[in-house]
Amino acid sequence: MYYPVRQHLVQHMVTSMQRLGLSSNATIEQRKLAVDLAEVIIKWEFQRVSQGAQNLTPPNMVGVPESKSGGPKFDSP
């Protein structure tokens, strides 16, 4: 739900994590909330990376069979 606007939220989330989880008198609930915020940020980053990896396939290489070495397979003349 918030993923599309994450760039506006992450800095606020990090600041909140520091206030909640790193103070010496933080309760267990506050520390758990800080960890939950960190988990959301990490999941968003994994999602961003996986979407970026999908977009890295060059358009002219789609559907080209791969060789045994993992590169494109070219037929010999």
ChimeraX commands (.cxc) that place a marker at each C-alpha (Angstrom):
marker #1 position 0.00,0.00,0.00 radius 0.5
marker #1 position 2.78,2.46,0.89 radius 0.5
marker #1 position 5.41,1.00,-1.43 radius 0.5
marker #1 position 4.84,3.51,-4.26 radius 0.5
marker #1 position 5.55,6.44,-1.88 radius 0.5
marker #1 position 8.30,4.76,0.12 radius 0.5
marker #1 position 10.93,7.35,-0.84 radius 0.5
marker #1 position 8.94,9.91,1.17 radius 0.5
marker #1 position 8.51,7.62,4.17 radius 0.5
marker #1 position 11.86,5.88,4.67 radius 0.5
marker #1 position 13.68,8.84,6.23 radius 0.5
marker #1 position 10.86,9.35,8.74 radius 0.5
marker #1 position 10.83,5.64,9.52 radius 0.5
marker #1 position 14.59,5.57,10.14 radius 0.5
marker #1 position 14.36,8.59,12.43 radius 0.5
marker #1 position 11.51,6.95,14.34 radius 0.5
marker #1 position 13.50,3.71,14.64 radius 0.5
marker #1 position 16.39,5.61,16.20 radius 0.5
marker #1 position 14.12,7.35,18.68 radius 0.5
marker #1 position 12.17,4.21,19.55 radius 0.5
marker #1 position 14.75,1.46,19.65 radius 0.5
marker #1 position 18.03,3.10,20.57 radius 0.5
marker #1 position 17.05,5.05,23.68 radius 0.5
marker #1 position 18.25,3.55,26.93 radius 0.5
marker #1 position 14.77,3.58,28.47 radius 0.5
marker #1 position 12.93,2.07,25.46 radius 0.5
marker #1 position 10.33,-0.54,26.32 radius 0.5
marker #1 position 10.20,-3.96,24.67 radius 0.5
marker #1 position 7.18,-2.83,22.62 radius 0.5
marker #1 position 9.09,0.20,21.33 radius 0.5
marker #1 position 12.06,-1.96,20.39 radius 0.5
marker #1 position 9.76,-4.44,18.62 radius 0.5
marker #1 position 8.20,-1.58,16.67 radius 0.5
marker #1 position 11.66,-0.37,15.64 radius 0.5
marker #1 position 12.52,-3.88,14.41 radius 0.5
marker #1 position 9.21,-4.08,12.53 radius 0.5
marker #1 position 9.97,-0.76,10.82 radius 0.5
marker #1 position 13.41,-2.07,9.82 radius 0.5
marker #1 position 11.78,-5.22,8.42 radius 0.5
marker #1 position 9.40,-3.17,6.26 radius 0.5
marker #1 position 12.28,-1.09,4.88 radius 0.5
marker #1 position 14.31,-4.23,4.11 radius 0.5
marker #1 position 11.33,-5.87,2.36 radius 0.5
marker #1 position 10.79,-2.75,0.29 radius 0.5
marker #1 position 14.46,-2.79,-0.71 radius 0.5
marker #1 position 14.30,-6.48,-1.71 radius 0.5
marker #1 position 11.20,-5.73,-3.77 radius 0.5
marker #1 position 12.93,-2.78,-5.46 radius 0.5
marker #1 position 15.99,-4.89,-6.27 radius 0.5
marker #1 position 13.93,-7.77,-7.64 radius 0.5
marker #1 position 11.89,-5.42,-9.83 radius 0.5
marker #1 position 15.11,-3.81,-11.05 radius 0.5
marker #1 position 16.59,-7.22,-11.91 radius 0.5
marker #1 position 13.52,-8.06,-13.98 radius 0.5
marker #1 position 13.91,-4.81,-15.90 radius 0.5
marker #1 position 17.59,-5.49,-16.69 radius 0.5
marker #1 position 16.85,-8.09,-19.38 radius 0.5
marker #1 position 17.77,-6.40,-22.66 radius 0.5
marker #1 position 14.75,-6.29,-25.00 radius 0.5
marker #1 position 16.67,-7.88,-27.90 radius 0.5
marker #1 position 17.69,-10.84,-25.69 radius 0.5
marker #1 position 14.17,-11.89,-24.67 radius 0.5
marker #1 position 13.50,-15.38,-25.94 radius 0.5
marker #1 position 17.11,-16.03,-27.00 radius 0.5
marker #1 position 18.14,-19.52,-25.85 radius 0.5
marker #1 position 21.09,-19.69,-23.47 radius 0.5
marker #1 position 24.24,-21.74,-23.97 radius 0.5
marker #1 position 25.59,-24.14,-21.36 radius 0.5
marker #1 position 27.82,-21.34,-20.00 radius 0.5
marker #1 position 24.78,-19.16,-19.33 radius 0.5
marker #1 position 25.33,-16.66,-22.14 radius 0.5
marker #1 position 23.34,-16.35,-25.36 radius 0.5
marker #1 position 23.51,-19.33,-27.69 radius 0.5
marker #1 position 24.72,-18.58,-31.20 radius 0.5
marker #1 position 24.53,-21.11,-34.01 radius 0.5
marker #1 position 27.76,-21.82,-35.88 radius 0.5
marker #1 position 27.72,-20.91,-39.61 radius 0.5
marker link #1:1,2 radius 0.2
marker link #1:2,3 radius 0.2
marker link #1:3,4 radius 0.2
marker link #1:4,5 radius 0.2
marker link #1:5,6 radius 0.2
marker link #1:6,7 radius 0.2
marker link #1:7,8 radius 0.2
marker link #1:8,9 radius 0.2
marker link #1:9,10 radius 0.2
marker link #1:10,11 radius 0.2
marker link #1:11,12 radius 0.2
marker link #1:12,13 radius 0.2
marker link #1:13,14 radius 0.2
marker link #1:14,15 radius 0.2
marker link #1:15,16 radius 0.2
marker link #1:16,17 radius 0.2
marker link #1:17,18 radius 0.2
marker link #1:18,19 radius 0.2
marker link #1:19,20 radius 0.2
marker link #1:20,21 radius 0.2
marker link #1:21,22 radius 0.2
marker link #1:22,23 radius 0.2
marker link #1:23,24 radius 0.2
marker link #1:24,25 radius 0.2
marker link #1:25,26 radius 0.2
marker link #1:26,27 radius 0.2
marker link #1:27,28 radius 0.2
marker link #1:28,29 radius 0.2
marker link #1:29,30 radius 0.2
marker link #1:30,31 radius 0.2
marker link #1:31,32 radius 0.2
marker link #1:32,33 radius 0.2
marker link #1:33,34 radius 0.2
marker link #1:34,35 radius 0.2
marker link #1:35,36 radius 0.2
marker link #1:36,37 radius 0.2
marker link #1:37,38 radius 0.2
marker link #1:38,39 radius 0.2
marker link #1:39,40 radius 0.2
marker link #1:40,41 radius 0.2
marker link #1:41,42 radius 0.2
marker link #1:42,43 radius 0.2
marker link #1:43,44 radius 0.2
marker link #1:44,45 radius 0.2
marker link #1:45,46 radius 0.2
marker link #1:46,47 radius 0.2
marker link #1:47,48 radius 0.2
marker link #1:48,49 radius 0.2
marker link #1:49,50 radius 0.2
marker link #1:50,51 radius 0.2
marker link #1:51,52 radius 0.2
marker link #1:52,53 radius 0.2
marker link #1:53,54 radius 0.2
marker link #1:54,55 radius 0.2
marker link #1:55,56 radius 0.2
marker link #1:56,57 radius 0.2
marker link #1:57,58 radius 0.2
marker link #1:58,59 radius 0.2
marker link #1:59,60 radius 0.2
marker link #1:60,61 radius 0.2
marker link #1:61,62 radius 0.2
marker link #1:62,63 radius 0.2
marker link #1:63,64 radius 0.2
marker link #1:64,65 radius 0.2
marker link #1:65,66 radius 0.2
marker link #1:66,67 radius 0.2
marker link #1:67,68 radius 0.2
marker link #1:68,69 radius 0.2
marker link #1:69,70 radius 0.2
marker link #1:70,71 radius 0.2
marker link #1:71,72 radius 0.2
marker link #1:72,73 radius 0.2
marker link #1:73,74 radius 0.2
marker link #1:74,75 radius 0.2
marker link #1:75,76 radius 0.2
marker link #1:76,77 radius 0.2
view
